[in-house]
Amino acid sequence: MSADAARATSWRHWAARAALIVAVAGAMSLVAGAVPRDQTLVFWARGRLITELRATFSGEEQKEPLGGVTLRPAHRARERLKYVIALPHGDYVIHVEAALAPAPNSGRRAIETSVTRRVTLDGTETVIPLPESPR
């Protein structure tokens, strides 16, 4: 084999390897985006106490929920409730219905409220403020 033929063969091998590496990297990035990851949601009642909270999670373009949860604080109502859900990073619609008690000595009454929020989940903590007015 001549030197020119050897160089051409070497170049073709290198190009084939480079193309394979790029294809594998591209496929891995597509698959990694669809892998569920822990997403922390913080439901915040701003000066009220959450006694019960129901939430449903939908993809931004989906009509049917992907799932849902009902949370009731075990020992006492709280102003903030954290919930960790496994979903791929992306855009979601979260619908929340909550029963809120007044903070001690606030002179307020208990209410039920609801909110629908569009959120982008990216692995960081996402805070969802709950409205202070009844639904």
C-alpha positions as YAML, in Angstrom:
chain: A
units: angstrom
residues:
- id: 1
  name: MET
  ca: [0.00, 0.00, 0.00]
- id: 2
  name: SER
  ca: [1.33, 3.42, -0.90]
- id: 3
  name: ALA
  ca: [1.81, 6.23, 1.63]
- id: 4
  name: ASP
  ca: [-1.07, 8.18, 0.06]
- id: 5
  name: ALA
  ca: [-3.41, 5.19, 0.34]
- id: 6
  name: ALA
  ca: [-2.40, 4.65, 3.98]
- id: 7
  name: ARG
  ca: [-3.10, 8.34, 4.78]
- id: 8
  name: ALA
  ca: [-6.50, 8.14, 3.07]
- id: 9
  name: THR
  ca: [-7.40, 4.98, 5.00]
- id: 10
  name: SER
  ca: [-6.25, 6.56, 8.26]
- id: 11
  name: TRP
  ca: [-8.31, 9.68, 7.54]
- id: 12
  name: ARG
  ca: [-11.43, 7.58, 6.80]
- id: 13
  name: HIS
  ca: [-11.01, 5.65, 10.07]
- id: 14
  name: TRP
  ca: [-10.59, 8.86, 12.05]
- id: 15
  name: ALA
  ca: [-13.65, 10.45, 10.37]
- id: 16
  name: ALA
  ca: [-15.76, 7.34, 11.04]
- id: 17
  name: ARG
  ca: [-14.75, 7.32, 14.71]
- id: 18
  name: ALA
  ca: [-15.49, 11.05, 15.05]
- id: 19
  name: ALA
  ca: [-18.93, 10.60, 13.45]
- id: 20
  name: LEU
  ca: [-19.68, 7.69, 15.79]
- id: 21
  name: ILE
  ca: [-18.67, 9.73, 18.86]
- id: 22
  name: VAL
  ca: [-20.85, 12.67, 17.77]
- id: 23
  name: ALA
  ca: [-23.83, 10.35, 17.12]
- id: 24
  name: VAL
  ca: [-23.49, 8.63, 20.50]
- id: 25
  name: ALA
  ca: [-23.17, 11.98, 22.30]
- id: 26
  name: GLY
  ca: [-26.28, 13.28, 20.52]
- id: 27
  name: ALA
  ca: [-28.30, 10.20, 21.38]
- id: 28
  name: MET
  ca: [-27.22, 10.38, 25.03]
- id: 29
  name: SER
  ca: [-28.29, 14.02, 25.30]
- id: 30
  name: LEU
  ca: [-31.74, 13.18, 23.90]
- id: 31
  name: VAL
  ca: [-32.20, 10.26, 26.28]
- id: 32
  name: ALA
  ca: [-30.89, 12.23, 29.28]
- id: 33
  name: GLY
  ca: [-33.57, 14.88, 28.78]
- id: 34
  name: ALA
  ca: [-36.34, 12.29, 29.09]
- id: 35
  name: VAL
  ca: [-35.02, 10.66, 32.25]
- id: 36
  name: PRO
  ca: [-37.10, 11.47, 35.35]
- id: 37
  name: ARG
  ca: [-35.21, 13.45, 37.97]
- id: 38
  name: ASP
  ca: [-36.12, 14.60, 41.45]
- id: 39
  name: GLN
  ca: [-37.91, 17.96, 41.27]
- id: 40
  name: THR
  ca: [-38.59, 19.78, 44.56]
- id: 41
  name: LEU
  ca: [-41.79, 21.80, 44.74]
- id: 42
  name: VAL
  ca: [-42.43, 24.17, 47.64]
- id: 43
  name: PHE
  ca: [-46.05, 25.21, 48.18]
- id: 44
  name: TRP
  ca: [-46.08, 28.48, 50.14]
- id: 45
  name: ALA
  ca: [-49.14, 29.89, 51.93]
- id: 46
  name: ARG
  ca: [-47.69, 33.33, 52.88]
- id: 47
  name: GLY
  ca: [-48.76, 33.79, 56.49]
- id: 48
  name: ARG
  ca: [-51.37, 31.03, 56.52]
- id: 49
  name: LEU
  ca: [-51.05, 27.38, 57.42]
- id: 50
  name: ILE
  ca: [-51.65, 24.57, 54.92]
- id: 51
  name: THR
  ca: [-53.93, 21.93, 56.42]
- id: 52
  name: GLU
  ca: [-54.47, 20.00, 53.16]
- id: 53
  name: LEU
  ca: [-53.15, 20.37, 49.64]
- id: 54
  name: ARG
  ca: [-54.08, 18.58, 46.42]
- id: 55
  name: ALA
  ca: [-51.95, 19.04, 43.29]
- id: 56
  name: THR
  ca: [-52.00, 17.60, 39.79]
- id: 57
  name: PHE
  ca: [-49.12, 17.73, 37.29]
- id: 58
  name: SER
  ca: [-49.54, 17.89, 33.51]
- id: 59
  name: GLY
  ca: [-47.18, 18.36, 30.62]
- id: 60
  name: GLU
  ca: [-47.66, 21.81, 29.10]
- id: 61
  name: GLU
  ca: [-49.38, 20.42, 26.00]
- id: 62
  name: GLN
  ca: [-51.29, 17.58, 27.73]
- id: 63
  name: LYS
  ca: [-54.91, 17.69, 28.79]
- id: 64
  name: GLU
  ca: [-54.76, 14.71, 31.16]
- id: 65
  name: PRO
  ca: [-52.63, 14.93, 34.32]
- id: 66
  name: LEU
  ca: [-49.44, 12.87, 34.55]
- id: 67
  name: GLY
  ca: [-50.14, 12.37, 38.23]
- id: 68
  name: GLY
  ca: [-51.20, 14.00, 41.44]
- id: 69
  name: VAL
  ca: [-50.75, 14.10, 45.17]
- id: 70
  name: THR
  ca: [-52.69, 14.93, 48.32]
- id: 71
  name: LEU
  ca: [-50.62, 16.25, 51.21]
- id: 72
  name: ARG
  ca: [-51.72, 16.61, 54.83]
- id: 73
  name: PRO
  ca: [-49.08, 17.71, 57.33]
- id: 74
  name: ALA
  ca: [-48.69, 14.88, 59.87]
- id: 75
  name: HIS
  ca: [-48.35, 16.78, 63.14]
- id: 76
  name: ARG
  ca: [-49.26, 20.39, 62.49]
- id: 77
  name: ALA
  ca: [-50.19, 22.70, 59.66]
- id: 78
  name: ARG
  ca: [-47.32, 24.53, 58.00]
- id: 79
  name: GLU
  ca: [-46.81, 27.69, 55.99]
- id: 80
  name: ARG
  ca: [-44.62, 25.78, 53.50]
- id: 81
  name: LEU
  ca: [-44.92, 22.21, 52.28]
- id: 82
  name: LYS
  ca: [-42.16, 20.55, 50.25]
- id: 83
  name: TYR
  ca: [-42.86, 17.74, 47.84]
- id: 84
  name: VAL
  ca: [-40.35, 15.87, 45.67]
- id: 85
  name: ILE
  ca: [-41.62, 14.37, 42.43]
- id: 86
  name: ALA
  ca: [-39.69, 12.45, 39.76]
- id: 87
  name: LEU
  ca: [-40.27, 14.13, 36.39]
- id: 88
  name: PRO
  ca: [-37.97, 14.92, 33.46]
- id: 89
  name: HIS
  ca: [-36.80, 18.52, 33.22]
- id: 90
  name: GLY
  ca: [-39.28, 20.59, 31.23]
- id: 91
  name: ASP
  ca: [-42.39, 22.74, 31.23]
- id: 92
  name: TYR
  ca: [-45.42, 21.66, 33.25]
- id: 93
  name: VAL
  ca: [-48.80, 22.92, 34.43]
- id: 94
  name: ILE
  ca: [-49.47, 22.43, 38.13]
- id: 95
  name: HIS
  ca: [-52.99, 22.83, 39.49]
- id: 96
  name: VAL
  ca: [-53.25, 23.22, 43.26]
- id: 97
  name: GLU
  ca: [-56.24, 23.24, 45.62]
- id: 98
  name: ALA
  ca: [-55.50, 23.95, 49.27]
- id: 99
  name: ALA
  ca: [-57.24, 24.33, 52.60]
- id: 100
  name: LEU
  ca: [-55.55, 27.11, 54.57]
- id: 101
  name: ALA
  ca: [-55.95, 27.85, 58.25]
- id: 102
  name: PRO
  ca: [-55.22, 31.26, 59.72]
- id: 103
  name: ALA
  ca: [-51.92, 31.76, 61.48]
- id: 104
  name: PRO
  ca: [-52.34, 31.86, 65.27]
- id: 105
  name: ASN
  ca: [-53.59, 35.24, 66.57]
- id: 106
  name: SER
  ca: [-54.06, 36.60, 63.04]
- id: 107
  name: GLY
  ca: [-57.79, 37.25, 63.29]
- id: 108
  name: ARG
  ca: [-58.31, 35.68, 59.85]
- id: 109
  name: ARG
  ca: [-60.66, 32.86, 58.93]
- id: 110
  name: ALA
  ca: [-59.88, 29.52, 57.27]
- id: 111
  name: ILE
  ca: [-60.21, 29.47, 53.47]
- id: 112
  name: GLU
  ca: [-59.97, 27.15, 50.51]
- id: 113
  name: THR
  ca: [-58.02, 28.42, 47.54]
- id: 114
  name: SER
  ca: [-56.72, 27.20, 44.20]
- id: 115
  name: VAL
  ca: [-54.15, 28.18, 41.62]
- id: 116
  name: THR
  ca: [-52.86, 26.91, 38.28]
- id: 117
  name: ARG
  ca: [-49.23, 27.70, 37.44]
- id: 118
  name: ARG
  ca: [-47.00, 27.02, 34.46]
- id: 119
  name: VAL
  ca: [-43.54, 26.12, 35.69]
- id: 120
  name: THR
  ca: [-40.22, 25.01, 34.23]
- id: 121
  name: LEU
  ca: [-38.72, 22.19, 36.26]
- id: 122
  name: ASP
  ca: [-34.94, 22.05, 35.99]
- id: 123
  name: GLY
  ca: [-33.83, 20.28, 39.15]
- id: 124
  name: THR
  ca: [-33.80, 23.40, 41.32]
- id: 125
  name: GLU
  ca: [-36.38, 24.14, 44.00]
- id: 126
  name: THR
  ca: [-39.59, 25.59, 42.52]
- id: 127
  name: VAL
  ca: [-41.74, 27.77, 44.82]
- id: 128
  name: ILE
  ca: [-45.48, 27.90, 44.12]
- id: 129
  name: PRO
  ca: [-47.16, 30.70, 46.10]
- id: 130
  name: LEU
  ca: [-50.77, 30.01, 47.05]
- id: 131
  name: PRO
  ca: [-53.31, 32.84, 46.71]
- id: 132
  name: GLU
  ca: [-54.49, 34.48, 49.93]
- id: 133
  name: SER
  ca: [-58.06, 34.83, 48.69]
- id: 134
  name: PRO
  ca: [-60.70, 32.08, 48.60]
- id: 135
  name: ARG
  ca: [-61.41, 30.44, 45.28]
...
